[in-house]
Structures are given as structure tokens and as C-alpha cells.
């Protein structure tokens, strides 16, 4: 393999992880699905870094990256939600649409694709994000379903809550809400206050175990909303 092909190879590994996560989610193997999403996120992080380090960034690489991200961070979490809809309690009033309701999960894939398309064209997102990044959304759903599965399938929760919660995150994906990017120009408190607040606040959330990522991403959204001007800077 020529070294110039390494970034695209890493991107394809991300895509393969997304496909495996999708397959696992259809069978309700949440642990495997989440692991593959995390591994896909690792490949997604390094493909761009390697491309810049080797000076081989290309338009094909950018397009391939978005296509891989649609699968790993769009289709895979949709499939997790799809399977969860088959497990959650469905109120009697929804009985006529109970069989159809799980398919609404694929709204998440559509909104994720739209989010990625907007990101590719939006010149404002070089140092921050506008809308929730798709990897954060995918990791949130994976961690939530894995860590809080017992609650989600209990009578305390139901398909209506799941549907509304899913719609909220679909909105966050394509919203104009500025979201924090963890890129440090320097390490001063004044220039990175919101980043330090996020990192410090995330530490105790790690004690939540498999639910930690979900809690951290909720905290990420809260910090982003609390520091909108700093996030835009």
C-alpha cells in the first residue's frame, strides 16, 4: 500500500466499523455496536490528522470521509434506536402505529446526513461547530442505550418519550446552536475557559460507567449553550 493511500484506508476502516455497528444494532447487540462506533470515531479522528501530516489531503478523501461518517454516526445510531423502539413500552394510544413507529428512527440518519452536508459547506465551522457534531450524537445514543437499558425498557419510560427525545437530537444536529470544539490555540484560562469548564466537569461523570459518555455529551451541550460567544470565537 502506498503511504499516500493511508488516510483513505483509515476512512474506509471507519466505514467498515459503521457497517459492523449497524449490523450489531439490528440484532440488539448494543455493546458491540457501541464499541464499533467508538472505534470508527478513532479512525475518523486520525484519518484527517494523517492526511494533513502527509500533505495528501484530497477532495476524494473529503467526500469519502462524509460518506463513512453518514454510516458510522448516522445509520448506526438510527439502527440502535430502531431496535430500542421494539423493546420500549408502547402506550395503548399508539397501538395503531406501533409497527410503524420503529422506522421513524431513520430520521436520525437523514438529519445526520444533512448535518454533514452543512458542515462541508459552512465556512463558519473551522474552529467551532454549528449544531451537534454527528460523532457526539452517535456516542450519546450508544452510551445511553447501553448504560440505561433497564430504565428505557421499564414502564417509567415509553415510545412517546423516545420519539420526542430523538426529535430533539435531530433538531440539535441541524440547529444554529454554536457547539464547542476542543481545539486549544493556547493553554491560557482566558482563551479556553469554556474548554476547561467542560473537561473539569466531565471528570466526575466518568464514574457513571457505561452511561458516562451520554452524560458527558449532555454536559457538552450545556456548556456550549452557556458559553455561546466564546464558542463562536
C-alpha positions in Angstrom: 0.0 0.0 0.0 1.4 3.4 -1.0 1.6 5.7 2.0 -0.5 8.4 0.3 -3.4 6.0 0.5 -3.1 5.6 4.3 -5.7 8.4 5.1 -8.3 6.9 2.8 -7.6 3.5 4.2 -8.3 4.8 7.7 -11.5 6.4 6.4 -12.6 3.0 5.0 -11.9 1.4 8.3 -14.3 3.9 9.8 -16.9 2.9 7.2 -16.4 -0.8 8.0 -16.8 -0.1 11.7 -20.0 1.7 10.9 -21.3 -1.2 8.9 -20.5 -3.6 11.7 -22.2 -1.3 14.3 -25.3 -1.2 12.1 -25.4 -5.0 11.8 -24.9 -5.4 15.5 -27.6 -2.9 16.3 -30.2 -4.7 14.2 -29.6 -7.8 16.4 -29.7 -5.8 19.6 -26.0 -6.4 20.3 -25.6 -2.9 21.8 -22.2 -3.5 23.4 -20.7 -4.5 20.0 -22.4 -1.6 18.2 -21.1 1.0 20.7 -17.6 -0.5 20.5 -17.6 -0.2 16.7 -18.9 3.4 16.8 -16.1 4.3 19.2 -13.5 2.6 17.0 -15.0 4.3 14.0 -14.6 7.6 15.8 -10.9 6.8 16.4 -10.4 6.2 12.7 -12.3 9.3 11.9 -10.1 11.3 14.2 -6.8 10.0 12.7 -7.6 10.0 9.0 -7.7 13.8 8.8 -4.6 14.1 11.0 -2.6 11.7 8.9 -3.7 13.4 5.7 -2.5 16.8 6.9 0.7 15.3 8.3 1.5 13.6 4.9 0.2 16.6 2.9 -2.1 14.4 0.9 -5.5 15.9 1.6 -7.8 15.5 -1.4 -11.3 16.1 -2.5 -11.9 12.4 -2.8 -10.8 12.0 0.8 -13.2 14.7 2.0 -16.1 13.1 0.2 -15.2 9.6 1.4 -14.9 10.9 4.9 -18.5 12.2 4.8 -19.8 9.0 3.3 -18.2 7.0 6.1 -19.5 9.3 8.8 -23.1 9.0 7.5 -22.9 5.3 8.1 -21.0 5.2 11.4 -22.6 8.3 13.0 -25.9 8.4 11.2 -27.2 5.0 10.2 -25.6 3.0 13.1 -27.3 5.1 15.9 -30.5 5.0 13.9 -30.4 1.2 14.0 -29.8 1.3 17.7 -32.9 3.4 18.2 -34.8 1.2 15.7 -34.1 -1.8 17.8 -34.8 0.0 21.0 -38.3 1.0 19.7 -39.1 -2.7 19.6 -38.2 -3.0 23.3 -39.7 0.1 24.9 -43.2 0.2 26.3 -45.7 1.4 23.8 -48.8 3.2 25.2 -52.1 1.9 24.2 -53.0 5.1 22.3 -50.1 4.3 19.9 -51.2 0.8 19.2 -52.4 1.6 15.7 -49.0 2.9 14.7 -46.9 0.6 16.9 -45.5 -1.4 14.0 -44.6 1.7 12.0 -43.1 3.7 14.9 -39.6 2.0 14.9 -39.0 3.2 11.4 -39.1 6.8 12.5 -35.6 6.1 13.9 -34.2 6.6 10.5 -35.0 10.3 10.7 -31.8 10.4 12.7 -29.8 9.1 9.7 -31.4 11.7 7.4 -30.7 14.6 9.8 -27.1 13.3 10.3 -26.5 13.3 6.6 -27.9 16.9 6.4 -25.6 17.9 9.3 -22.6 16.5 7.5 -23.5 18.2 4.2 -24.0 21.6 6.0 -20.6 21.1 7.8 -18.8 20.6 4.5 -20.1 23.9 3.1 -20.3 26.1 6.1 -17.2 28.3 6.3 -18.1 29.2 9.9 -17.1 25.8 11.3 -13.3 25.9 11.1 -12.8 26.5 14.8 -16.2 25.6 16.3 -19.3 23.7 15.4 -22.8 24.9 14.4 -25.1 22.2 15.6 -24.3 19.0 17.4 -21.5 17.0 15.7 -22.6 13.6 14.4 -19.9 11.6 16.4 -21.1 13.2 19.6 -24.7 12.3 18.7 -23.9 8.7 17.9 -21.8 8.2 21.0 -24.6 9.7 23.1 -27.2 7.2 21.9 -24.9 4.3 22.1 -23.9 5.1 25.7 -27.4 5.9 26.7 -28.9 2.7 25.4 -26.1 0.6 26.7 -25.9 2.2 30.2 -29.6 2.9 30.8 -31.2 0.0 29.0 -33.1 -1.3 32.1 -34.7 2.1 32.6 -35.5 2.7 28.9 -37.4 -0.6 28.7 -39.2 -0.1 32.0 -42.8 1.2 32.5 -41.2 4.5 33.6 -40.3 5.2 30.0 -42.2 4.7 26.8 -42.1 5.1 23.0 -43.5 8.6 23.1 -40.6 9.8 25.2 -38.1 8.1 23.0 -39.7 9.6 19.9 -39.6 13.1 21.3 -36.1 12.7 22.6 -35.0 11.5 19.2 -36.6 14.6 17.6 -34.8 16.8 20.0 -31.4 15.4 18.9 -32.4 15.6 15.3 -33.0 19.3 15.8 -29.7 19.8 17.6 -27.9 18.2 14.7 -29.0 20.8 12.2 -29.6 23.7 14.6 -27.8 27.1 14.6 -26.7 26.4 18.2 -22.9 27.0 18.4 -21.1 24.0 19.8 -17.8 23.8 21.5 -14.7 22.5 19.6 -12.0 21.1 21.8 -9.1 22.8 19.9 -6.7 24.7 22.1 -4.9 27.6 20.4 -3.0 28.0 23.7 -3.5 26.9 27.3 -4.5 30.2 28.9 -7.6 30.2 31.1 -8.9 33.4 29.5 -8.9 31.9 25.9 -10.1 28.4 26.9 -12.4 28.9 29.8 -15.3 27.0 28.3 -13.0 24.1 27.4 -11.5 23.8 30.9 -15.0 24.0 32.4 -16.1 21.2 30.1 -13.1 19.0 30.9 -13.2 19.6 34.6 -16.9 18.9 34.8 -16.6 15.8 32.7 -14.2 14.1 35.2 -16.8 13.1 37.9 -19.2 11.9 35.2 -16.7 9.2 34.3 -17.9 7.4 37.5 -21.2 6.6 35.7 -19.6 3.8 33.8 -21.3 2.8 30.6 -23.6 5.9 30.9 -20.6 8.2 31.2 -20.4 9.2 27.5 -24.1 10.1 27.4 -23.8 12.2 30.5 -20.6 13.9 29.2 -22.3 14.8 25.9 -25.3 16.3 27.7 -22.7 18.3 29.7 -21.0 19.3 26.4 -24.3 20.6 25.1 -25.0 22.6 28.3 -21.5 24.1 28.3 -21.9 25.0 24.6 -25.2 26.8 25.2 -23.8 28.5 28.4 -20.8 29.9 26.5 -22.2 30.8 23.0 -20.0 33.8 22.5 -16.8 32.0 23.5 -17.7 29.0 21.3 -18.1 31.3 18.3 -14.7 32.9 18.8 
